[in-house]
Amino acid sequence: MKAKLFKSLIVLVCLSYACNNEQATTDVNQPSSMEIVSYDPSEDFEAIKAVMAMQEKAWSAADPTTFMEGYWKSEALTFVGSSGLTYGWDQTLSNYKKNYPDADAMGQLKFEIIELKSLSSEYCYMIGGFELYRQTDTLDGYFTLLWQKIEEEWKIIADQSCG
């Protein structure tokens, strides 16, 4: 199991490195007057922050299904948490429902974005923190998210959370 987790993390690091190290190449057949258009991720960052705000609201309303709308609805979704590696949107939702069965268990969720970095126009990487306020306790921890723009919407395709 640790080997699979390690392999998943290596793939994520390699993807980050590959996306960060894309370099524009010059085709000798292209006219020299063509300019390379730079990418401004600010609109994408705002869209991702809006997804995070929606998730906070849905979680705090004890609505895990709406919370999961921020995730890629695919069996290829990966989630790494305290109980190990989970594959798939349905299984991730099932785990949330099992571990947080009611409004008291779900509490009030707050995210803090520590770092949000564009890897390309289709991928972003996020490091953040969370605090979960409940009547009996407060949970907190950190997460790393890999975001992908899928059909013009930003979705979490990989989540590694610890707390």
Beta strands, then each sheet from edge to edge (+ up, - down):
strand 1: 78-81
strand 2: 84-87
strand 3: 108-118
strand 4: 123-133
strand 5: 138-150
strand 6: 153-162
sheet 1: 2+ 1- 6- 5+ 4- 3+
end
